[in-house]
Amino acid sequence: MKRVLKVTILVLFILLISISSISIKLIHNIGDYGKLINYVGIVRGASQRLSKLEMNNKPNDELRDYIDGILHELITGDGKYGLVDADCKKYNEYLFLLEKKWKDLNTEIEKVRMNEENNHLLDISEEFFNLANSTVFEIENFSKEKSDYLMTLIIIISTIGMLAWIILIIQYNRKLISLEKLNVDLKNIAYKDELTGANTIEKFKIDANQNIHKYKDKKFAIFYIDFENFKYVNDIFGYDYGDMILKRYANLMMNDIGKYEIFAREIADRFIALRCYVDKSDLVIRQRVVDDKLINITNEIKNKYSITIVSGICCIEDVIEKLNIDDLINRANFAQKTVKNKPGTNYAFYNENIRKKMIEENTIKSRIHEAIENKEFIVYFQPKVNLHNQKIDCAEALVRWMTPDKGIISPAVFIPILEKDFFIGLVDKYVFEEVCIWIRKRLDENKPFVQISVNVSRIQFYNTKFVETYSNIQKKYNIPRNTIEIEFTESVAFENQEHFLEIIHDLHENGFTCSLDDFGKGYSSLGVLKDLPFDVLKLDSMFFNASLDKEKERTVIKNIIHMLKELNITTVAEGIEYKEQVEFLKEIGCDLVQGYVFYKPMPMLEFEELLDKECVYNSYQVNT
């Protein structure tokens, strides 16, 4: 179809150019024909005057030559008046007759001048006049025919031009419509989530912002919706099942969305909604209805896994500050985090307490670089006691934040915040270097020291420069091999065992020992012990909590420790608070104990005093 249109337009333009050329020539010729009419008229009038003068014995050769010159040019096209030949047969015939009659008229003039009878001069003059008259009419008719033909051509040109423009306009409009459709399609692609068909977060922000400002008489709330432990769903039941759940939930939400309301998928298993309400209680009721529908669907499926959905709700009327849409979403998200993985409630409204907590978080995040630069992070040591000789064998480096205005901030407060926003790696590195500085100082002063373990967050695990960075710091302070132990949490070990095996190998190559922290706290697997070459394993304090069956508890702990000893893995029991626990652990062959039963975490100076007092230097053989 496009090819036909292009060919049609090309043909029309060729016709338009051809006909226009003919028309231009015609216009020029019609002007020449008008000139012929004028000069034939002059000949007609001048011949009458010449005859009268001759009959009154007033000869005028100048007038006679003038008429002769015009007639000659009319017939031959050669002369000074710019007269042209006309392609008109009858006109040319009349010109031929007019020339003959002019000769007759000249003969009679000569006779009159010779005083012969002039009876015929008047008759011939009249005949010449009538013949000239007929010639004028003929050229006028011919000119009119050409004018009519020109008009026809002009109409044809106009029609062709109009037709060409119509085709061009149609084609342009089709292209415009096509582009608009393409633009709409591209917008739909850009603004629609590929998996669920819901709006994207970008589209949500545009529409939500518009509705909030347009309908100021309405009450609006932002919902931030998240699924708990959705990674577990994907890992256990597969990604197809996980995708099915997300699509079902998106459909349920989109069917529930009313006028003025908007729904979108932010990312992964997180969704956002703008809801309109009269009473706040209606918000929770409506959301619970949708959530329960999905829970019922998943309960009916053979897997029988119950989904947990949590929502943070930020009612715009509760916000004191003037916020943009991003800030409102952040506040809803913050409210959601206060109930995620906490039994009892699935919905939380953003309020003043949450606002204060959010401000505290933002303050912590904004001050992290300044705090590190000002050395506000203080390293504490918690000793690990060797059960065989009851002496300090090693210690774990912990961190406290000593702020100039608020005093000590608990790690339980700032570490989760820094982990969430990927700042924890900065603190990890800071603590590691402070430990290196401390060991170097003790070595230079020839004072006793012990092996120190430092914690590494899961963020570091994915840092490609992690081992290289820590190794360079160790070399910078010339720390002996196996003087520092790197502690990883159990959850990190399970995420990517192949990558984790590479990390442990590189750490061993660079003179570090490695320990697995919090064993038993999460989804523990004994398989990790045979697959990953840890040097030390720390049993989480949950192993030593009060149990309904004390004998079973002791049997489990005893056999784990025996197995670890056979694997040549050093065992550490952490969180130990009671002497009877110590006696039991000593009895079953546990190597080290860390807990309040012996020592709490203490500042470096206090730990140094303890070391100096015990003089344990000879109990730790440095492998150089």
PyMOL commands that set and color helices and strands:
alter all, ss='L'
color gray80, all
select helices_A, chain A and resi 2-55+61-76+89-113+119-191+201-214+230-237+239-256+280-300+316-318+325-337+352-373+411-420+424-444+458-461+466-476+490-495+497-509+527-531+541-544+550-566+579-588+604-614+617-619
alter helices_A, ss='H'
color red, helices_A
select strands_A, chain A and resi 199-200+219-227+262-267+270-277+309-315+347-349+377-386+391-403+407-409+451-455+484-489+513-519+536-539+570-574+592-594+602-603
alter strands_A, ss='S'
color yellow, strands_A
deselect
rebuild
show_as cartoon
